[in-house]
Amino acid sequence: MGEHGPAIRELEAILVQQPDDGQAHYQLGLSYAATGRKDEAIREIQRALTYQNDPKIKQEMEQKLIEIRNGK
């Protein structure tokens, strides 16, 4: 789990205070994915997508979501 454990705890705490922070949802999703928590990663990245308006960033997030679903 390495550095992801503290990052996950910090991001979860941020989201308690700021549940509409799309970037925090995305970073949490990436950390979950890095620790093998696939379902949670997918859920957080899907949430992040609901807050993202930039088409380029949205496309990058969607690509990461596909990669996680495919086990990459």
PyMOL Python script that loads the backbone (N, CA, C, O; Angstrom):
from pymol import cmd

cmd.read_pdbstr("""\
ATOM      1  N   MET A   1       0.837  -1.188   0.000  1.00  0.00           N
ATOM      2  CA  MET A   1       0.000   0.000   0.000  1.00  0.00           C
ATOM      3  C   MET A   1       0.879   1.247   0.000  1.00  0.00           C
ATOM      4  O   MET A   1       0.481   2.279  -0.541  1.00  0.00           O
ATOM      5  N   GLY A   2       2.045   1.170   0.587  1.00  0.00           N
ATOM      6  CA  GLY A   2       3.022   2.248   0.511  1.00  0.00           C
ATOM      7  C   GLY A   2       2.456   3.613   0.796  1.00  0.00           C
ATOM      8  O   GLY A   2       1.790   3.824   1.809  1.00  0.00           O
ATOM      9  N   GLU A   3       2.721   4.532  -0.094  1.00  0.00           N
ATOM     10  CA  GLU A   3       2.292   5.919   0.074  1.00  0.00           C
ATOM     11  C   GLU A   3       0.803   6.115  -0.176  1.00  0.00           C
ATOM     12  O   GLU A   3       0.259   7.182   0.110  1.00  0.00           O
ATOM     13  N   HIS A   4       0.151   5.105  -0.700  1.00  0.00           N
ATOM     14  CA  HIS A   4      -1.279   5.255  -1.011  1.00  0.00           C
ATOM     15  C   HIS A   4      -2.150   5.247   0.239  1.00  0.00           C
ATOM     16  O   HIS A   4      -3.206   5.880   0.253  1.00  0.00           O
ATOM     17  N   GLY A   5      -1.733   4.548   1.282  1.00  0.00           N
ATOM     18  CA  GLY A   5      -2.522   4.507   2.515  1.00  0.00           C
ATOM     19  C   GLY A   5      -2.780   5.890   3.080  1.00  0.00           C
ATOM     20  O   GLY A   5      -3.935   6.258   3.295  1.00  0.00           O
ATOM     21  N   PRO A   6      -1.723   6.673   3.327  1.00  0.00           N
ATOM     22  CA  PRO A   6      -1.944   8.031   3.830  1.00  0.00           C
ATOM     23  C   PRO A   6      -2.711   8.912   2.840  1.00  0.00           C
ATOM     24  O   PRO A   6      -3.526   9.742   3.245  1.00  0.00           O
ATOM     25  N   ALA A   7      -2.450   8.729   1.549  1.00  0.00           N
ATOM     26  CA  ALA A   7      -3.165   9.525   0.537  1.00  0.00           C
ATOM     27  C   ALA A   7      -4.652   9.208   0.565  1.00  0.00           C
ATOM     28  O   ALA A   7      -5.485  10.111   0.484  1.00  0.00           O
ATOM     29  N   ILE A   8      -4.986   7.929   0.678  1.00  0.00           N
ATOM     30  CA  ILE A   8      -6.391   7.531   0.727  1.00  0.00           C
ATOM     31  C   ILE A   8      -7.067   8.154   1.941  1.00  0.00           C
ATOM     32  O   ILE A   8      -8.157   8.714   1.828  1.00  0.00           O
ATOM     33  N   ARG A   9      -6.431   8.062   3.088  1.00  0.00           N
ATOM     34  CA  ARG A   9      -7.028   8.650   4.308  1.00  0.00           C
ATOM     35  C   ARG A   9      -7.223  10.161   4.162  1.00  0.00           C
ATOM     36  O   ARG A   9      -8.255  10.702   4.559  1.00  0.00           O
ATOM     37  N   GLU A  10      -6.231  10.829   3.594  1.00  0.00           N
ATOM     38  CA  GLU A  10      -6.329  12.275   3.423  1.00  0.00           C
ATOM     39  C   GLU A  10      -7.434  12.643   2.432  1.00  0.00           C
ATOM     40  O   GLU A  10      -8.213  13.562   2.685  1.00  0.00           O
ATOM     41  N   LEU A  11      -7.502  11.942   1.326  1.00  0.00           N
ATOM     42  CA  LEU A  11      -8.534  12.230   0.319  1.00  0.00           C
ATOM     43  C   LEU A  11      -9.934  11.929   0.855  1.00  0.00           C
ATOM     44  O   LEU A  11     -10.876  12.678   0.595  1.00  0.00           O
ATOM     45  N   GLU A  12     -10.068  10.844   1.595  1.00  0.00           N
ATOM     46  CA  GLU A  12     -11.377  10.538   2.196  1.00  0.00           C
ATOM     47  C   GLU A  12     -11.792  11.648   3.155  1.00  0.00           C
ATOM     48  O   GLU A  12     -12.964  12.021   3.204  1.00  0.00           O
ATOM     49  N   ALA A  13     -10.839  12.178   3.916  1.00  0.00           N
ATOM     50  CA  ALA A  13     -11.142  13.271   4.842  1.00  0.00           C
ATOM     51  C   ALA A  13     -11.537  14.541   4.082  1.00  0.00           C
ATOM     52  O   ALA A  13     -12.464  15.245   4.482  1.00  0.00           O
ATOM     53  N   ILE A  14     -10.842  14.824   3.008  1.00  0.00           N
ATOM     54  CA  ILE A  14     -11.183  15.988   2.186  1.00  0.00           C
ATOM     55  C   ILE A  14     -12.608  15.868   1.666  1.00  0.00           C
ATOM     56  O   ILE A  14     -13.368  16.837   1.678  1.00  0.00           O
ATOM     57  N   LEU A  15     -12.964  14.666   1.208  1.00  0.00           N
ATOM     58  CA  LEU A  15     -14.286  14.477   0.617  1.00  0.00           C
ATOM     59  C   LEU A  15     -15.412  14.527   1.639  1.00  0.00           C
ATOM     60  O   LEU A  15     -16.562  14.779   1.279  1.00  0.00           O
ATOM     61  N   VAL A  16     -15.100  14.291   2.904  1.00  0.00           N
ATOM     62  CA  VAL A  16     -16.115  14.484   3.946  1.00  0.00           C
ATOM     63  C   VAL A  16     -16.473  15.966   4.013  1.00  0.00           C
ATOM     64  O   VAL A  16     -17.642  16.323   4.162  1.00  0.00           O
ATOM     65  N   GLN A  17     -15.462  16.823   3.903  1.00  0.00           N
ATOM     66  CA  GLN A  17     -15.670  18.271   3.981  1.00  0.00           C
ATOM     67  C   GLN A  17     -16.114  18.879   2.656  1.00  0.00           C
ATOM     68  O   GLN A  17     -16.874  19.847   2.631  1.00  0.00           O
ATOM     69  N   GLN A  18     -15.630  18.299   1.547  1.00  0.00           N
ATOM     70  CA  GLN A  18     -15.909  18.850   0.220  1.00  0.00           C
ATOM     71  C   GLN A  18     -16.336  17.720  -0.726  1.00  0.00           C
ATOM     72  O   GLN A  18     -15.565  17.320  -1.599  1.00  0.00           O
ATOM     73  N   PRO A  19     -17.543  17.213  -0.557  1.00  0.00           N
ATOM     74  CA  PRO A  19     -17.974  16.050  -1.338  1.00  0.00           C
ATOM     75  C   PRO A  19     -18.093  16.303  -2.845  1.00  0.00           C
ATOM     76  O   PRO A  19     -18.215  15.354  -3.620  1.00  0.00           O
ATOM     77  N   ASP A  20     -18.060  17.545  -3.258  1.00  0.00           N
ATOM     78  CA  ASP A  20     -18.164  17.853  -4.681  1.00  0.00           C
ATOM     79  C   ASP A  20     -16.807  18.168  -5.319  1.00  0.00           C
ATOM     80  O   ASP A  20     -16.752  18.763  -6.396  1.00  0.00           O
ATOM     81  N   ASP A  21     -15.724  17.778  -4.667  1.00  0.00           N
ATOM     82  CA  ASP A  21     -14.376  17.998  -5.189  1.00  0.00           C
ATOM     83  C   ASP A  21     -14.038  16.887  -6.182  1.00  0.00           C
ATOM     84  O   ASP A  21     -13.572  15.815  -5.795  1.00  0.00           O
ATOM     85  N   GLY A  22     -14.276  17.152  -7.444  1.00  0.00           N
ATOM     86  CA  GLY A  22     -14.070  16.149  -8.484  1.00  0.00           C
ATOM     87  C   GLY A  22     -12.643  15.657  -8.566  1.00  0.00           C
ATOM     88  O   GLY A  22     -12.413  14.470  -8.799  1.00  0.00           O
ATOM     89  N   GLN A  23     -11.683  16.539  -8.382  1.00  0.00           N
ATOM     90  CA  GLN A  23     -10.281  16.133  -8.449  1.00  0.00           C
ATOM     91  C   GLN A  23      -9.924  15.193  -7.302  1.00  0.00           C
ATOM     92  O   GLN A  23      -9.154  14.250  -7.485  1.00  0.00           O
ATOM     93  N   ALA A  24     -10.478  15.447  -6.134  1.00  0.00           N
ATOM     94  CA  ALA A  24     -10.227  14.552  -4.997  1.00  0.00           C
ATOM     95  C   ALA A  24     -10.836  13.171  -5.258  1.00  0.00           C
ATOM     96  O   ALA A  24     -10.233  12.152  -4.919  1.00  0.00           O
ATOM     97  N   HIS A  25     -12.022  13.137  -5.856  1.00  0.00           N
ATOM     98  CA  HIS A  25     -12.633  11.850  -6.207  1.00  0.00           C
ATOM     99  C   HIS A  25     -11.737  11.093  -7.191  1.00  0.00           C
ATOM    100  O   HIS A  25     -11.542   9.884  -7.062  1.00  0.00           O
ATOM    101  N   TYR A  26     -11.202  11.812  -8.166  1.00  0.00           N
ATOM    102  CA  TYR A  26     -10.354  11.176  -9.171  1.00  0.00           C
ATOM    103  C   TYR A  26      -9.060  10.640  -8.539  1.00  0.00           C
ATOM    104  O   TYR A  26      -8.668   9.500  -8.789  1.00  0.00           O
ATOM    105  N   GLN A  27      -8.417  11.455  -7.736  1.00  0.00           N
ATOM    106  CA  GLN A  27      -7.176  11.023  -7.086  1.00  0.00           C
ATOM    107  C   GLN A  27      -7.429   9.845  -6.148  1.00  0.00           C
ATOM    108  O   GLN A  27      -6.614   8.928  -6.055  1.00  0.00           O
ATOM    109  N   LEU A  28      -8.561   9.883  -5.458  1.00  0.00           N
ATOM    110  CA  LEU A  28      -8.913   8.763  -4.585  1.00  0.00           C
ATOM    111  C   LEU A  28      -9.121   7.504  -5.418  1.00  0.00           C
ATOM    112  O   LEU A  28      -8.683   6.419  -5.037  1.00  0.00           O
ATOM    113  N   GLY A  29      -9.785   7.653  -6.545  1.00  0.00           N
ATOM    114  CA  GLY A  29      -9.980   6.517  -7.439  1.00  0.00           C
ATOM    115  C   GLY A  29      -8.660   5.930  -7.904  1.00  0.00           C
ATOM    116  O   GLY A  29      -8.502   4.710  -7.941  1.00  0.00           O
ATOM    117  N   LEU A  30      -7.710   6.785  -8.260  1.00  0.00           N
ATOM    118  CA  LEU A  30      -6.405   6.304  -8.688  1.00  0.00           C
ATOM    119  C   LEU A  30      -5.686   5.573  -7.559  1.00  0.00           C
ATOM    120  O   LEU A  30      -5.044   4.547  -7.782  1.00  0.00           O
ATOM    121  N   SER A  31      -5.799   6.105  -6.359  1.00  0.00           N
ATOM    122  CA  SER A  31      -5.159   5.450  -5.203  1.00  0.00           C
ATOM    123  C   SER A  31      -5.823   4.114  -4.906  1.00  0.00           C
ATOM    124  O   SER A  31      -5.142   3.130  -4.615  1.00  0.00           O
ATOM    125  N   TYR A  32      -7.128   4.075  -4.977  1.00  0.00           N
ATOM    126  CA  TYR A  32      -7.814   2.793  -4.786  1.00  0.00           C
ATOM    127  C   TYR A  32      -7.356   1.782  -5.837  1.00  0.00           C
ATOM    128  O   TYR A  32      -7.090   0.624  -5.515  1.00  0.00           O
ATOM    129  N   ALA A  33      -7.265   2.217  -7.081  1.00  0.00           N
ATOM    130  CA  ALA A  33      -6.833   1.314  -8.153  1.00  0.00           C
ATOM    131  C   ALA A  33      -5.427   0.788  -7.887  1.00  0.00           C
ATOM    132  O   ALA A  33      -5.152  -0.392  -8.104  1.00  0.00           O
ATOM    133  N   ALA A  34      -4.547   1.651  -7.424  1.00  0.00           N
ATOM    134  CA  ALA A  34      -3.162   1.259  -7.166  1.00  0.00           C
ATOM    135  C   ALA A  34      -3.047   0.246  -6.037  1.00  0.00           C
ATOM    136  O   ALA A  34      -2.060  -0.484  -5.944  1.00  0.00           O
ATOM    137  N   THR A  35      -4.062   0.206  -5.179  1.00  0.00           N
ATOM    138  CA  THR A  35      -4.033  -0.743  -4.061  1.00  0.00           C
ATOM    139  C   THR A  35      -4.952  -1.939  -4.298  1.00  0.00           C
ATOM    140  O   THR A  35      -5.216  -2.724  -3.388  1.00  0.00           O
ATOM    141  N   GLY A  36      -5.436  -2.064  -5.535  1.00  0.00           N
ATOM    142  CA  GLY A  36      -6.245  -3.227  -5.886  1.00  0.00           C
ATOM    143  C   GLY A  36      -7.707  -3.135  -5.515  1.00  0.00           C
ATOM    144  O   GLY A  36      -8.425  -4.133  -5.576  1.00  0.00           O
ATOM    145  N   ARG A  37      -8.158  -1.965  -5.134  1.00  0.00           N
ATOM    146  CA  ARG A  37      -9.552  -1.772  -4.743  1.00  0.00           C
ATOM    147  C   ARG A  37     -10.347  -1.297  -5.961  1.00  0.00           C
ATOM    148  O   ARG A  37     -10.796  -0.153  -6.030  1.00  0.00           O
ATOM    149  N   LYS A  38     -10.503  -2.214  -6.914  1.00  0.00           N
ATOM    150  CA  LYS A  38     -11.049  -1.905  -8.232  1.00  0.00           C
ATOM    151  C   LYS A  38     -12.460  -1.311  -8.189  1.00  0.00           C
ATOM    152  O   LYS A  38     -12.718  -0.288  -8.823  1.00  0.00           O
ATOM    153  N   ASP A  39     -13.362  -1.938  -7.456  1.00  0.00           N
ATOM    154  CA  ASP A  39     -14.749  -1.444  -7.424  1.00  0.00           C
ATOM    155  C   ASP A  39     -14.823  -0.035  -6.857  1.00  0.00           C
ATOM    156  O   ASP A  39     -15.557   0.811  -7.366  1.00  0.00           O
ATOM    157  N   GLU A  40     -14.061   0.208  -5.806  1.00  0.00           N
ATOM    158  CA  GLU A  40     -14.048   1.544  -5.211  1.00  0.00           C
ATOM    159  C   GLU A  40     -13.415   2.550  -6.166  1.00  0.00           C
ATOM    160  O   GLU A  40     -13.860   3.695  -6.252  1.00  0.00           O
ATOM    161  N   ALA A  41     -12.377   2.124  -6.880  1.00  0.00           N
ATOM    162  CA  ALA A  41     -11.720   2.996  -7.850  1.00  0.00           C
ATOM    163  C   ALA A  41     -12.707   3.412  -8.938  1.00  0.00           C
ATOM    164  O   ALA A  41     -12.802   4.589  -9.287  1.00  0.00           O
ATOM    165  N   ILE A  42     -13.423   2.455  -9.457  1.00  0.00           N
ATOM    166  CA  ILE A  42     -14.405   2.737 -10.515  1.00  0.00           C
ATOM    167  C   ILE A  42     -15.463   3.708 -10.004  1.00  0.00           C
ATOM    168  O   ILE A  42     -15.810   4.669 -10.690  1.00  0.00           O
ATOM    169  N   ARG A  43     -15.973   3.461  -8.811  1.00  0.00           N
ATOM    170  CA  ARG A  43     -16.996   4.338  -8.235  1.00  0.00           C
ATOM    171  C   ARG A  43     -16.489   5.775  -8.109  1.00  0.00           C
ATOM    172  O   ARG A  43     -17.197   6.715  -8.470  1.00  0.00           O
ATOM    173  N   GLU A  44     -15.271   5.950  -7.602  1.00  0.00           N
ATOM    174  CA  GLU A  44     -14.753   7.304  -7.396  1.00  0.00           C
ATOM    175  C   GLU A  44     -14.480   8.026  -8.708  1.00  0.00           C
ATOM    176  O   GLU A  44     -14.737   9.225  -8.820  1.00  0.00           O
ATOM    177  N   ILE A  45     -13.965   7.312  -9.696  1.00  0.00           N
ATOM    178  CA  ILE A  45     -13.703   7.961 -10.981  1.00  0.00           C
ATOM    179  C   ILE A  45     -15.015   8.312 -11.673  1.00  0.00           C
ATOM    180  O   ILE A  45     -15.102   9.350 -12.329  1.00  0.00           O
ATOM    181  N   GLN A  46     -16.025   7.477 -11.541  1.00  0.00           N
ATOM    182  CA  GLN A  46     -17.338   7.822 -12.087  1.00  0.00           C
ATOM    183  C   GLN A  46     -17.879   9.086 -11.421  1.00  0.00           C
ATOM    184  O   GLN A  46     -18.467   9.940 -12.084  1.00  0.00           O
ATOM    185  N   ARG A  47     -17.680   9.201 -10.120  1.00  0.00           N
ATOM    186  CA  ARG A  47     -18.108  10.423  -9.423  1.00  0.00           C
ATOM    187  C   ARG A  47     -17.324  11.620  -9.927  1.00  0.00           C
ATOM    188  O   ARG A  47     -17.892  12.687 -10.157  1.00  0.00           O
ATOM    189  N   ALA A  48     -16.024  11.448 -10.100  1.00  0.00           N
ATOM    190  CA  ALA A  48     -15.185  12.548 -10.588  1.00  0.00           C
ATOM    191  C   ALA A  48     -15.679  13.045 -11.942  1.00  0.00           C
ATOM    192  O   ALA A  48     -15.687  14.247 -12.207  1.00  0.00           O
ATOM    193  N   LEU A  49     -16.086  12.124 -12.782  1.00  0.00           N
ATOM    194  CA  LEU A  49     -16.569  12.486 -14.120  1.00  0.00           C
ATOM    195  C   LEU A  49     -17.793  13.395 -14.059  1.00  0.00           C
ATOM    196  O   LEU A  49     -17.976  14.236 -14.940  1.00  0.00           O
ATOM    197  N   THR A  50     -18.629  13.244 -13.043  1.00  0.00           N
ATOM    198  CA  THR A  50     -19.834  14.077 -12.948  1.00  0.00           C
ATOM    199  C   THR A  50     -19.497  15.537 -12.660  1.00  0.00           C
ATOM    200  O   THR A  50     -20.315  16.425 -12.902  1.00  0.00           O
ATOM    201  N   TYR A  51     -18.290  15.787 -12.143  1.00  0.00           N
ATOM    202  CA  TYR A  51     -17.876  17.157 -11.818  1.00  0.00           C
ATOM    203  C   TYR A  51     -16.969  17.765 -12.880  1.00  0.00           C
ATOM    204  O   TYR A  51     -16.612  18.939 -12.785  1.00  0.00           O
ATOM    205  N   GLN A  52     -16.595  16.994 -13.880  1.00  0.00           N
ATOM    206  CA  GLN A  52     -15.614  17.446 -14.866  1.00  0.00           C
ATOM    207  C   GLN A  52     -16.298  18.032 -16.099  1.00  0.00           C
ATOM    208  O   GLN A  52     -17.147  17.388 -16.715  1.00  0.00           O
ATOM    209  N   ASN A  53     -15.921  19.253 -16.447  1.00  0.00           N
ATOM    210  CA  ASN A  53     -16.490  19.916 -17.620  1.00  0.00           C
ATOM    211  C   ASN A  53     -15.513  20.006 -18.787  1.00  0.00           C
ATOM    212  O   ASN A  53     -15.927  20.183 -19.933  1.00  0.00           O
ATOM    213  N   ASP A  54     -14.239  19.887 -18.506  1.00  0.00           N
ATOM    214  CA  ASP A  54     -13.226  19.984 -19.559  1.00  0.00           C
ATOM    215  C   ASP A  54     -13.218  18.689 -20.376  1.00  0.00           C
ATOM    216  O   ASP A  54     -12.926  17.624 -19.834  1.00  0.00           O
ATOM    217  N   PRO A  55     -13.534  18.769 -21.675  1.00  0.00           N
ATOM    218  CA  PRO A  55     -13.636  17.550 -22.488  1.00  0.00           C
ATOM    219  C   PRO A  55     -12.342  16.732 -22.540  1.00  0.00           C
ATOM    220  O   PRO A  55     -12.388  15.502 -22.541  1.00  0.00           O
ATOM    221  N   LYS A  56     -11.206  17.400 -22.583  1.00  0.00           N
ATOM    222  CA  LYS A  56      -9.929  16.687 -22.652  1.00  0.00           C
ATOM    223  C   LYS A  56      -9.669  15.905 -21.360  1.00  0.00           C
ATOM    224  O   LYS A  56      -9.285  14.736 -21.402  1.00  0.00           O
ATOM    225  N   ILE A  57      -9.877  16.547 -20.236  1.00  0.00           N
ATOM    226  CA  ILE A  57      -9.668  15.886 -18.950  1.00  0.00           C
ATOM    227  C   ILE A  57     -10.687  14.772 -18.766  1.00  0.00           C
ATOM    228  O   ILE A  57     -10.362  13.696 -18.265  1.00  0.00           O
ATOM    229  N   LYS A  58     -11.919  15.038 -19.173  1.00  0.00           N
ATOM    230  CA  LYS A  58     -12.969  14.026 -19.079  1.00  0.00           C
ATOM    231  C   LYS A  58     -12.595  12.783 -19.895  1.00  0.00           C
ATOM    232  O   LYS A  58     -12.811  11.655 -19.450  1.00  0.00           O
ATOM    233  N   GLN A  59     -12.044  12.993 -21.068  1.00  0.00           N
ATOM    234  CA  GLN A  59     -11.618  11.880 -21.912  1.00  0.00           C
ATOM    235  C   GLN A  59     -10.497  11.077 -21.238  1.00  0.00           C
ATOM    236  O   GLN A  59     -10.492   9.847 -21.289  1.00  0.00           O
ATOM    237  N   GLU A  60      -9.557  11.776 -20.613  1.00  0.00           N
ATOM    238  CA  GLU A  60      -8.464  11.097 -19.901  1.00  0.00           C
ATOM    239  C   GLU A  60      -9.010  10.262 -18.747  1.00  0.00           C
ATOM    240  O   GLU A  60      -8.568   9.134 -18.525  1.00  0.00           O
ATOM    241  N   MET A  61      -9.967  10.817 -18.019  1.00  0.00           N
ATOM    242  CA  MET A  61     -10.577  10.080 -16.908  1.00  0.00           C
ATOM    243  C   MET A  61     -11.322   8.851 -17.419  1.00  0.00           C
ATOM    244  O   MET A  61     -11.235   7.774 -16.830  1.00  0.00           O
ATOM    245  N   GLU A  62     -12.045   9.019 -18.505  1.00  0.00           N
ATOM    246  CA  GLU A  62     -12.779   7.886 -19.079  1.00  0.00           C
ATOM    247  C   GLU A  62     -11.827   6.790 -19.539  1.00  0.00           C
ATOM    248  O   GLU A  62     -12.125   5.604 -19.399  1.00  0.00           O
ATOM    249  N   GLN A  63     -10.683   7.185 -20.089  1.00  0.00           N
ATOM    250  CA  GLN A  63      -9.686   6.201 -20.510  1.00  0.00           C
ATOM    251  C   GLN A  63      -9.124   5.455 -19.304  1.00  0.00           C
ATOM    252  O   GLN A  63      -8.928   4.241 -19.363  1.00  0.00           O
ATOM    253  N   LYS A  64      -8.868   6.159 -18.230  1.00  0.00           N
ATOM    254  CA  LYS A  64      -8.367   5.520 -17.010  1.00  0.00           C
ATOM    255  C   LYS A  64      -9.413   4.556 -16.465  1.00  0.00           C
ATOM    256  O   LYS A  64      -9.069   3.475 -15.985  1.00  0.00           O
ATOM    257  N   LEU A  65     -10.662   4.931 -16.534  1.00  0.00           N
ATOM    258  CA  LEU A  65     -11.750   4.063 -16.085  1.00  0.00           C
ATOM    259  C   LEU A  65     -11.770   2.763 -16.894  1.00  0.00           C
ATOM    260  O   LEU A  65     -11.943   1.684 -16.326  1.00  0.00           O
ATOM    261  N   ILE A  66     -11.599   2.859 -18.189  1.00  0.00           N
ATOM    262  CA  ILE A  66     -11.539   1.678 -19.051  1.00  0.00           C
ATOM    263  C   ILE A  66     -10.353   0.800 -18.653  1.00  0.00           C
ATOM    264  O   ILE A  66     -10.484  -0.420 -18.556  1.00  0.00           O
ATOM    265  N   GLU A  67      -9.211   1.416 -18.427  1.00  0.00           N
ATOM    266  CA  GLU A  67      -8.026   0.663 -18.035  1.00  0.00           C
ATOM    267  C   GLU A  67      -8.251  -0.094 -16.723  1.00  0.00           C
ATOM    268  O   GLU A  67      -7.865  -1.256 -16.598  1.00  0.00           O
ATOM    269  N   ILE A  68      -8.859   0.554 -15.773  1.00  0.00           N
ATOM    270  CA  ILE A  68      -9.114  -0.098 -14.478  1.00  0.00           C
ATOM    271  C   ILE A  68     -10.091  -1.254 -14.663  1.00  0.00           C
ATOM    272  O   ILE A  68      -9.889  -2.340 -14.120  1.00  0.00           O
ATOM    273  N   ARG A  69     -11.137  -1.018 -15.422  1.00  0.00           N
ATOM    274  CA  ARG A  69     -12.117  -2.093 -15.665  1.00  0.00           C
ATOM    275  C   ARG A  69     -11.472  -3.290 -16.349  1.00  0.00           C
ATOM    276  O   ARG A  69     -11.854  -4.434 -16.106  1.00  0.00           O
ATOM    277  N   ASN A  70     -10.488  -3.017 -17.209  1.00  0.00           N
ATOM    278  CA  ASN A  70      -9.813  -4.096 -17.937  1.00  0.00           C
ATOM    279  C   ASN A  70      -8.617  -4.674 -17.175  1.00  0.00           C
ATOM    280  O   ASN A  70      -7.901  -5.538 -17.680  1.00  0.00           O
ATOM    281  N   GLY A  71      -8.418  -4.183 -15.962  1.00  0.00           N
ATOM    282  CA  GLY A  71      -7.349  -4.735 -15.125  1.00  0.00           C
ATOM    283  C   GLY A  71      -5.966  -4.266 -15.451  1.00  0.00           C
ATOM    284  O   GLY A  71      -4.999  -4.974 -15.169  1.00  0.00           O
ATOM    285  N   LYS A  72      -5.831  -3.098 -16.034  1.00  0.00           N
ATOM    286  CA  LYS A  72      -4.504  -2.580 -16.379  1.00  0.00           C
ATOM    287  C   LYS A  72      -3.996  -1.646 -15.317  1.00  0.00           C
ATOM    288  O   LYS A  72      -2.892  -1.114 -15.439  1.00  0.00           O
TER     289      LYS A  72
END
""", "prot")
cmd.dss("prot")
cmd.show_as("cartoon", "prot")
cmd.util.cbc("prot")
cmd.orient("prot")
